[in-house]
């Protein structure tokens, strides 16, 4: 029987050229060892 795997991982990412405290929320989806990252188009932190 073949074993299948599936995972979701949310994490924060800050652009390297940005000095503010705003971080973008990303999602990493992993299926059978192959992963893809995508943006949730959400922010975390102060918006000034």
PDB file of N, CA, C and O in Angstrom:
ATOM      1  N   UNK A   1       0.842  -1.186   0.000  1.00  0.00           N
ATOM      2  CA  UNK A   1       0.000   0.000   0.000  1.00  0.00           C
ATOM      3  C   UNK A   1       0.885   1.246   0.000  1.00  0.00           C
ATOM      4  O   UNK A   1       1.838   1.335   0.774  1.00  0.00           O
ATOM      5  N   UNK A   2       0.575   2.191  -0.854  1.00  0.00           N
ATOM      6  CA  UNK A   2       1.344   3.429  -0.937  1.00  0.00           C
ATOM      7  C   UNK A   2       0.907   4.401   0.148  1.00  0.00           C
ATOM      8  O   UNK A   2      -0.281   4.568   0.424  1.00  0.00           O
ATOM      9  N   UNK A   3       1.889   5.025   0.746  1.00  0.00           N
ATOM     10  CA  UNK A   3       1.599   5.998   1.797  1.00  0.00           C
ATOM     11  C   UNK A   3       1.554   7.398   1.195  1.00  0.00           C
ATOM     12  O   UNK A   3       2.436   7.774   0.424  1.00  0.00           O
ATOM     13  N   UNK A   4       0.547   8.154   1.539  1.00  0.00           N
ATOM     14  CA  UNK A   4       0.372   9.520   1.040  1.00  0.00           C
ATOM     15  C   UNK A   4       0.608  10.507   2.173  1.00  0.00           C
ATOM     16  O   UNK A   4       0.329  10.210   3.335  1.00  0.00           O
ATOM     17  N   UNK A   5       1.121  11.681   1.829  1.00  0.00           N
ATOM     18  CA  UNK A   5       1.325  12.713   2.851  1.00  0.00           C
ATOM     19  C   UNK A   5       0.799  14.052   2.336  1.00  0.00           C
ATOM     20  O   UNK A   5       0.814  14.335   1.138  1.00  0.00           O
ATOM     21  N   UNK A   6       0.337  14.859   3.281  1.00  0.00           N
ATOM     22  CA  UNK A   6      -0.234  16.168   2.963  1.00  0.00           C
ATOM     23  C   UNK A   6       0.038  17.087   4.145  1.00  0.00           C
ATOM     24  O   UNK A   6      -0.181  16.703   5.294  1.00  0.00           O
ATOM     25  N   UNK A   7       0.516  18.301   3.872  1.00  0.00           N
ATOM     26  CA  UNK A   7       0.785  19.225   4.966  1.00  0.00           C
ATOM     27  C   UNK A   7       0.514  20.669   4.582  1.00  0.00           C
ATOM     28  O   UNK A   7       0.692  21.065   3.431  1.00  0.00           O
ATOM     29  N   UNK A   8       0.081  21.448   5.564  1.00  0.00           N
ATOM     30  CA  UNK A   8      -0.135  22.891   5.419  1.00  0.00           C
ATOM     31  C   UNK A   8       0.697  23.594   6.471  1.00  0.00           C
ATOM     32  O   UNK A   8       0.713  23.184   7.631  1.00  0.00           O
ATOM     33  N   UNK A   9       1.400  24.667   6.066  1.00  0.00           N
ATOM     34  CA  UNK A   9       2.247  25.402   6.988  1.00  0.00           C
ATOM     35  C   UNK A   9       2.116  26.888   6.677  1.00  0.00           C
ATOM     36  O   UNK A   9       2.489  27.329   5.590  1.00  0.00           O
ATOM     37  N   UNK A  10       1.588  27.664   7.625  1.00  0.00           N
ATOM     38  CA  UNK A  10       1.481  29.111   7.476  1.00  0.00           C
ATOM     39  C   UNK A  10       2.699  29.750   8.120  1.00  0.00           C
ATOM     40  O   UNK A  10       3.118  29.343   9.204  1.00  0.00           O
ATOM     41  N   UNK A  11       3.279  30.767   7.448  1.00  0.00           N
ATOM     42  CA  UNK A  11       4.440  31.449   8.003  1.00  0.00           C
ATOM     43  C   UNK A  11       4.454  32.901   7.548  1.00  0.00           C
ATOM     44  O   UNK A  11       3.790  33.269   6.580  1.00  0.00           O
ATOM     45  N   UNK A  12       5.227  33.725   8.268  1.00  0.00           N
ATOM     46  CA  UNK A  12       5.343  35.152   7.980  1.00  0.00           C
ATOM     47  C   UNK A  12       6.626  35.412   7.216  1.00  0.00           C
ATOM     48  O   UNK A  12       7.659  34.799   7.487  1.00  0.00           O
ATOM     49  N   UNK A  13       6.553  36.330   6.256  1.00  0.00           N
ATOM     50  CA  UNK A  13       7.705  36.662   5.433  1.00  0.00           C
ATOM     51  C   UNK A  13       7.800  38.177   5.322  1.00  0.00           C
ATOM     52  O   UNK A  13       6.803  38.850   5.057  1.00  0.00           O
ATOM     53  N   UNK A  14       8.995  38.708   5.524  1.00  0.00           N
ATOM     54  CA  UNK A  14       9.215  40.150   5.408  1.00  0.00           C
ATOM     55  C   UNK A  14      10.083  40.415   4.185  1.00  0.00           C
ATOM     56  O   UNK A  14      11.126  39.782   4.022  1.00  0.00           O
ATOM     57  N   UNK A  15       9.668  41.342   3.321  1.00  0.00           N
ATOM     58  CA  UNK A  15      10.507  41.687   2.173  1.00  0.00           C
ATOM     59  C   UNK A  15      11.856  42.229   2.632  1.00  0.00           C
ATOM     60  O   UNK A  15      11.927  42.956   3.623  1.00  0.00           O
ATOM     61  N   UNK A  16      12.917  41.881   1.924  1.00  0.00           N
ATOM     62  CA  UNK A  16      14.267  42.279   2.322  1.00  0.00           C
ATOM     63  C   UNK A  16      14.504  43.778   2.182  1.00  0.00           C
ATOM     64  O   UNK A  16      15.323  44.340   2.910  1.00  0.00           O
ATOM     65  N   UNK A  17      13.804  44.434   1.264  1.00  0.00           N
ATOM     66  CA  UNK A  17      14.016  45.862   1.039  1.00  0.00           C
ATOM     67  C   UNK A  17      13.075  46.739   1.859  1.00  0.00           C
ATOM     68  O   UNK A  17      13.017  47.948   1.635  1.00  0.00           O
ATOM     69  N   UNK A  18      12.344  46.164   2.794  1.00  0.00           N
ATOM     70  CA  UNK A  18      11.361  46.915   3.576  1.00  0.00           C
ATOM     71  C   UNK A  18      11.799  46.997   5.036  1.00  0.00           C
ATOM     72  O   UNK A  18      12.193  45.992   5.628  1.00  0.00           O
ATOM     73  N   UNK A  19      11.730  48.195   5.612  1.00  0.00           N
ATOM     74  CA  UNK A  19      12.166  48.404   6.994  1.00  0.00           C
ATOM     75  C   UNK A  19      11.016  48.409   7.993  1.00  0.00           C
ATOM     76  O   UNK A  19      11.262  48.452   9.198  1.00  0.00           O
ATOM     77  N   UNK A  20       9.776  48.368   7.533  1.00  0.00           N
ATOM     78  CA  UNK A  20       8.634  48.423   8.449  1.00  0.00           C
ATOM     79  C   UNK A  20       8.417  47.064   9.121  1.00  0.00           C
ATOM     80  O   UNK A  20       9.069  46.076   8.781  1.00  0.00           O
ATOM     81  N   UNK A  21       7.493  47.037  10.075  1.00  0.00           N
ATOM     82  CA  UNK A  21       7.198  45.810  10.811  1.00  0.00           C
ATOM     83  C   UNK A  21       6.126  44.955  10.143  1.00  0.00           C
ATOM     84  O   UNK A  21       5.665  43.976  10.730  1.00  0.00           O
ATOM     85  N   UNK A  22       5.725  45.309   8.932  1.00  0.00           N
ATOM     86  CA  UNK A  22       4.679  44.561   8.237  1.00  0.00           C
ATOM     87  C   UNK A  22       5.277  43.281   7.661  1.00  0.00           C
ATOM     88  O   UNK A  22       6.333  43.293   7.030  1.00  0.00           O
ATOM     89  N   UNK A  23       4.572  42.183   7.897  1.00  0.00           N
ATOM     90  CA  UNK A  23       4.986  40.897   7.349  1.00  0.00           C
ATOM     91  C   UNK A  23       3.800  40.312   6.574  1.00  0.00           C
ATOM     92  O   UNK A  23       2.643  40.528   6.934  1.00  0.00           O
ATOM     93  N   UNK A  24       4.101  39.586   5.530  1.00  0.00           N
ATOM     94  CA  UNK A  24       3.063  38.979   4.704  1.00  0.00           C
ATOM     95  C   UNK A  24       2.878  37.517   5.102  1.00  0.00           C
ATOM     96  O   UNK A  24       3.842  36.818   5.413  1.00  0.00           O
ATOM     97  N   UNK A  25       1.624  37.069   5.089  1.00  0.00           N
ATOM     98  CA  UNK A  25       1.303  35.699   5.482  1.00  0.00           C
ATOM     99  C   UNK A  25       1.353  34.816   4.233  1.00  0.00           C
ATOM    100  O   UNK A  25       0.650  35.061   3.252  1.00  0.00           O
ATOM    101  N   UNK A  26       2.193  33.794   4.290  1.00  0.00           N
ATOM    102  CA  UNK A  26       2.350  32.842   3.197  1.00  0.00           C
ATOM    103  C   UNK A  26       1.889  31.467   3.643  1.00  0.00           C
ATOM    104  O   UNK A  26       1.797  31.186   4.838  1.00  0.00           O
ATOM    105  N   UNK A  27       1.604  30.621   2.677  1.00  0.00           N
ATOM    106  CA  UNK A  27       1.171  29.254   2.930  1.00  0.00           C
ATOM    107  C   UNK A  27       2.053  28.315   2.116  1.00  0.00           C
ATOM    108  O   UNK A  27       2.250  28.519   0.918  1.00  0.00           O
ATOM    109  N   UNK A  28       2.576  27.294   2.768  1.00  0.00           N
ATOM    110  CA  UNK A  28       3.327  26.254   2.073  1.00  0.00           C
ATOM    111  C   UNK A  28       2.496  24.973   2.114  1.00  0.00           C
ATOM    112  O   UNK A  28       2.150  24.479   3.187  1.00  0.00           O
ATOM    113  N   UNK A  29       2.184  24.445   0.939  1.00  0.00           N
ATOM    114  CA  UNK A  29       1.429  23.199   0.812  1.00  0.00           C
ATOM    115  C   UNK A  29       2.400  22.119   0.352  1.00  0.00           C
ATOM    116  O   UNK A  29       3.108  22.295  -0.639  1.00  0.00           O
ATOM    117  N   UNK A  30       2.429  21.003   1.072  1.00  0.00           N
ATOM    118  CA  UNK A  30       3.296  19.885   0.712  1.00  0.00           C
ATOM    119  C   UNK A  30       2.441  18.643   0.490  1.00  0.00           C
ATOM    120  O   UNK A  30       1.669  18.239   1.359  1.00  0.00           O
ATOM    121  N   UNK A  31       2.593  18.046  -0.693  1.00  0.00           N
ATOM    122  CA  UNK A  31       1.885  16.811  -1.034  1.00  0.00           C
ATOM    123  C   UNK A  31       2.924  15.808  -1.526  1.00  0.00           C
ATOM    124  O   UNK A  31       3.603  16.043  -2.525  1.00  0.00           O
ATOM    125  N   UNK A  32       3.039  14.699  -0.822  1.00  0.00           N
ATOM    126  CA  UNK A  32       3.986  13.630  -1.166  1.00  0.00           C
ATOM    127  C   UNK A  32       5.413  14.154  -1.359  1.00  0.00           C
ATOM    128  O   UNK A  32       6.117  13.711  -2.267  1.00  0.00           O
ATOM    129  N   UNK A  33       5.838  15.083  -0.517  1.00  0.00           N
ATOM    130  CA  UNK A  33       7.204  15.595  -0.552  1.00  0.00           C
ATOM    131  C   UNK A  33       7.439  16.748  -1.510  1.00  0.00           C
ATOM    132  O   UNK A  33       8.535  17.309  -1.516  1.00  0.00           O
ATOM    133  N   UNK A  34       6.467  17.124  -2.315  1.00  0.00           N
ATOM    134  CA  UNK A  34       6.579  18.250  -3.239  1.00  0.00           C
ATOM    135  C   UNK A  34       5.871  19.442  -2.627  1.00  0.00           C
ATOM    136  O   UNK A  34       4.688  19.368  -2.294  1.00  0.00           O
ATOM    137  N   UNK A  35       6.608  20.565  -2.475  1.00  0.00           N
ATOM    138  CA  UNK A  35       6.005  21.722  -1.817  1.00  0.00           C
ATOM    139  C   UNK A  35       5.913  22.917  -2.752  1.00  0.00           C
ATOM    140  O   UNK A  35       6.720  23.083  -3.666  1.00  0.00           O
ATOM    141  N   UNK A  36       4.912  23.739  -2.499  1.00  0.00           N
ATOM    142  CA  UNK A  36       4.678  24.995  -3.221  1.00  0.00           C
ATOM    143  C   UNK A  36       4.318  26.063  -2.207  1.00  0.00           C
ATOM    144  O   UNK A  36       3.613  25.795  -1.234  1.00  0.00           O
ATOM    145  N   UNK A  37       4.804  27.279  -2.437  1.00  0.00           N
ATOM    146  CA  UNK A  37       4.475  28.419  -1.581  1.00  0.00           C
ATOM    147  C   UNK A  37       3.532  29.344  -2.327  1.00  0.00           C
ATOM    148  O   UNK A  37       3.651  29.534  -3.537  1.00  0.00           O
ATOM    149  N   UNK A  38       2.584  29.920  -1.580  1.00  0.00           N
ATOM    150  CA  UNK A  38       1.717  30.926  -2.169  1.00  0.00           C
ATOM    151  C   UNK A  38       1.340  31.955  -1.125  1.00  0.00           C
ATOM    152  O   UNK A  38       1.306  31.672   0.073  1.00  0.00           O
ATOM    153  N   UNK A  39       1.060  33.147  -1.601  1.00  0.00           N
ATOM    154  CA  UNK A  39       0.681  34.246  -0.719  1.00  0.00           C
ATOM    155  C   UNK A  39      -0.808  34.177  -0.423  1.00  0.00           C
ATOM    156  O   UNK A  39      -1.612  33.870  -1.303  1.00  0.00           O
ATOM    157  N   UNK A  40      -1.171  34.467   0.832  1.00  0.00           N
ATOM    158  CA  UNK A  40      -2.584  34.515   1.197  1.00  0.00           C
ATOM    159  C   UNK A  40      -3.161  35.912   0.977  1.00  0.00           C
ATOM    160  O   UNK A  40      -4.357  36.136   1.162  1.00  0.00           O
ATOM    161  N   UNK A  41      -2.294  36.853   0.578  1.00  0.00           N
ATOM    162  CA  UNK A  41      -2.666  38.256   0.367  1.00  0.00           C
ATOM    163  C   UNK A  41      -3.172  38.902   1.655  1.00  0.00           C
ATOM    164  O   UNK A  41      -4.041  39.774   1.625  1.00  0.00           O
ATOM    165  N   UNK A  42      -2.620  38.465   2.778  1.00  0.00           N
ATOM    166  CA  UNK A  42      -2.925  39.021   4.100  1.00  0.00           C
ATOM    167  C   UNK A  42      -1.641  39.565   4.697  1.00  0.00           C
ATOM    168  O   UNK A  42      -0.550  39.101   4.365  1.00  0.00           O
ATOM    169  N   UNK A  43      -1.768  40.554   5.584  1.00  0.00           N
ATOM    170  CA  UNK A  43      -0.596  41.126   6.250  1.00  0.00           C
ATOM    171  C   UNK A  43      -0.718  40.958   7.752  1.00  0.00           C
ATOM    172  O   UNK A  43      -1.815  40.805   8.289  1.00  0.00           O
ATOM    173  N   UNK A  44       0.425  40.990   8.421  1.00  0.00           N
ATOM    174  CA  UNK A  44       0.504  40.856   9.870  1.00  0.00           C
ATOM    175  C   UNK A  44       1.389  41.993  10.365  1.00  0.00           C
ATOM    176  O   UNK A  44       2.538  42.109   9.939  1.00  0.00           O
ATOM    177  N   UNK A  45       0.873  42.831  11.255  1.00  0.00           N
ATOM    178  CA  UNK A  45       1.670  43.918  11.800  1.00  0.00           C
ATOM    179  C   UNK A  45       0.988  45.260  11.631  1.00  0.00           C
ATOM    180  O   UNK A  45      -0.183  45.344  11.259  1.00  0.00           O
ATOM    181  N   UNK A  46       1.751  46.314  11.914  1.00  0.00           N
ATOM    182  CA  UNK A  46       1.228  47.678  11.861  1.00  0.00           C
ATOM    183  C   UNK A  46       1.167  48.186  10.432  1.00  0.00           C
ATOM    184  O   UNK A  46       2.143  48.089   9.688  1.00  0.00           O
ATOM    185  N   UNK A  47       0.032  48.719  10.056  1.00  0.00           N
ATOM    186  CA  UNK A  47      -0.123  49.370   8.760  1.00  0.00           C
ATOM    187  C   UNK A  47      -0.217  50.867   8.996  1.00  0.00           C
ATOM    188  O   UNK A  47      -1.227  51.362   9.495  1.00  0.00           O
ATOM    189  N   UNK A  48       0.822  51.573   8.642  1.00  0.00           N
ATOM    190  CA  UNK A  48       0.854  53.028   8.867  1.00  0.00           C
ATOM    191  C   UNK A  48       0.866  53.743   7.538  1.00  0.00           C
ATOM    192  O   UNK A  48       0.892  54.973   7.498  1.00  0.00           O
TER     193      UNK A  48
END
